[in-house]
Amino acid sequence: MAKAKGRYNDTFLDYGFNFIERGDEQLLQCAICFNTLSNASMNAYQLKQHVANIHTQSLTKTGVSLK
C-alpha cells in the first residue's frame, strides 16, 4: 500500500514555508534559507521545529512567536 503524499496547506505560510513542485510532488521550501523539505514533513510541528532550530536568530530579530 502506497503512503499518502502530503499536500501543501495555505497555513504553512504562517510558518514561513511555500511550496515548489517537482514532478507530481509538492515540496516545502523555507522562505528564509530556501531549503526544501520532503512532503513527509508537511505538518505544523515539524515546520515549527525547523524554524526554531535553524532560524533562531531570525525569530528574535523579527519578534515572531511560534505558538
C-alpha positions as CSV (number, residue, x, y, z in Angstrom):
1,M,0.0,0.0,0.0
2,A,1.4,3.4,-1.0
3,K,2.0,6.0,1.6
4,A,-0.3,9.0,1.3
5,K,1.5,12.1,0.0
6,G,1.4,15.3,2.0
7,R,-0.4,18.3,0.4
8,Y,0.5,21.9,0.8
9,N,-1.8,24.0,3.0
10,D,-2.0,27.8,3.0
11,T,-1.5,27.9,6.7
12,F,2.2,26.8,6.1
13,L,2.8,30.4,5.0
14,D,2.3,31.3,8.7
15,Y,5.5,29.3,9.5
16,G,7.4,30.8,6.5
17,F,7.0,27.9,4.0
18,N,5.9,28.0,0.4
19,F,6.0,25.0,-1.9
20,I,7.7,24.0,-5.2
21,E,6.6,21.3,-7.5
22,R,9.0,18.5,-8.7
23,G,7.2,16.1,-10.9
24,D,4.0,15.2,-9.2
25,E,5.2,16.1,-5.7
26,Q,4.9,19.3,-3.7
27,L,7.9,20.0,-1.6
28,L,8.0,22.6,1.1
29,Q,10.5,25.4,0.7
30,C,11.7,27.6,3.6
31,A,11.3,31.3,2.7
32,I,14.4,32.1,4.8
33,C,17.0,29.6,3.8
34,F,15.3,28.2,0.6
35,N,16.0,24.6,1.8
36,T,13.4,22.1,0.6
37,L,11.7,19.6,3.0
38,S,10.1,16.4,1.9
39,N,6.3,16.1,1.7
40,A,6.5,13.8,4.7
41,S,7.4,17.0,6.7
42,M,4.1,18.6,6.0
43,N,2.8,19.1,9.5
44,A,2.9,22.2,11.7
45,Y,5.1,20.7,14.4
46,Q,8.0,19.8,12.0
47,L,7.7,23.3,10.4
48,K,7.9,25.0,13.8
49,Q,10.9,22.8,14.7
50,H,12.8,23.8,11.5
51,V,12.3,27.5,12.2
52,A,13.0,27.2,15.9
53,N,16.2,25.1,15.4
54,I,17.6,26.6,12.2
55,H,16.4,30.2,12.3
56,T,16.5,31.2,16.0
57,Q,18.2,34.5,15.3
58,S,15.7,35.4,12.6
59,L,12.9,34.8,15.1
60,T,14.4,37.1,17.8
61,K,15.2,39.8,15.3
62,T,11.7,39.9,13.9
63,G,9.9,39.3,17.2
64,V,8.0,36.3,15.6
65,S,6.5,33.9,18.1
66,L,5.8,30.3,17.2
67,K,2.8,29.3,19.2
